[in-house]
Amino acid sequence: MIAHPGLALTPSFTKRSESRPTRDAPSSRAEMSVRRSGLQRDVLNLYRRALRIPRTKPPPTRAKWDLMIRYTFRTKAASASPRAISVIEHLLRTGTRQVSMYEDKSVKDCWVSADMHEWQKTQRNQRTEPH
């Protein structure tokens, strides 16, 4: 314990600080993270898996892959209610099949629509606008 020249430590102060652990800072990464349901973990794992796909594709097509994956996940997530478990499970099953297909080495490129480009522009504008 570091003593400050102008402060006197009272017995109750030292006793309390030594006997009880403080909760000021989390002691591990697990305490910092939010508890998630199994379904939430599955969706996040699928999203992370999908975000790794562009790294395996030819460099000229990586930006298109990234946009297509982010757009697809965001629009599907916006269309499903957080309480609609069966809808989320369905999207998870179909998404898993799509990601498995996209991970195949023979798939080199993807198609990006004008809607996807417009969505990307609005996302960039939302990030740059002051709040």
N, C-alpha and C positions, 0 to 999 in steps of 0.2 A: 504494500500500500504506500502511495506517495503522500507525504505530509506536506501541507502548505504552511508556510511560516506564520500567517496571520490567523489560521483556523485551529481551534482546539477540538479534538475528537472526543465526543462524549462516549461513555461506555455503551449506551443504547445504540448509537450509530454504528459503532464497530461491530457490536454483537449482531445486529440485524444484517449488515452487509456480508458478514462472514457466514451466517447460518442459512440464509435464504439465497437461492440463485436468482439473479435478475432476469427479466424477460425483455430487456431492452433490444437485444439483437438475437436473431435466431442462431442456434448453435449448429445447425446443419442445413443442407439444401432441402431436405425433406420438409422441414418446418416452414421454409419459405414458399414452397409450392402449394397450390390449391389442391384439395382433395377432389378427384374427378371420379365419375362413375365409369363403369366398364365400357359403356357405349361411347362416352366422351373420349376415353383413352383410345378406343378403336378408331374413331374418326380422326383424331390427331395423328395417330400412327400412320393411317392411310394417307393423310395430307403430307406428312413428312416424307413418306415413301414416294409419293407423286412428285414432290419438289426435288427429289434426287434424280428424276428421269432426265431432265435437260443435260445433266453432266455427262450422260452416256451417249448423247446425240452429236452429230457434226456441229462444229462451232457456228456456221452461218444460220442454223435453224434453232439454236438454243433460246433466243429471245422469243420466238414464236411459241415454243414449247412452254416456256415460263408463263407467258400471257394466257395461253389456252388453259393451263392447269389452274392458275389463280382465278380466272374468270369462271371456269366451270364450277369450282368449289364454292366460290362466293355466291353465284347465282342460285345454285342448288340449295345452299344453306339458307339463303333468303326466302326461298320458296317453301321451306319446311318449317313448321312450328316446332319449337323446342319440346313441346309436350306430345307431339305425334311420334311416339316411339316406333310404331310399325313403319311409318314413312321413312324415318331415319335409318332403320335397319335395312329397308329396301334400297335406299340410296347407298348405303354402305356395301351391300352385296354387289350392286351394279357397278359401283365405283371400284371395288376390288377387282372385278373382272376387267374393267377398262384399263386400270393401272397395269395389270398383268399383261394385257395386250400391248400397251405402250412400251413396256420394259423390254419387249422382244427386240433383239439386235437387228432384225430385218426391217423394223419400222424406223425410218430415217427422218421423216418430215411430218408436219401436221398442218392442217388448214386453219387459218385465223380469219374470222368474219369481220365485216365492218362494225358490227355491234361490239365485238371484243375490243377493237381499236378505240371506239367511242368510250367504252367503259374504262379503258386504261387512261384516256385523257381526263375523264372526270375524277378518277382516283388520284391522279397526279395533282389536279387542281385543288382537290380537297386537302391534300397533304401540305400544299404550299400556302394556302390561305391562312392568314393570322386568325386566331380564335379569340 
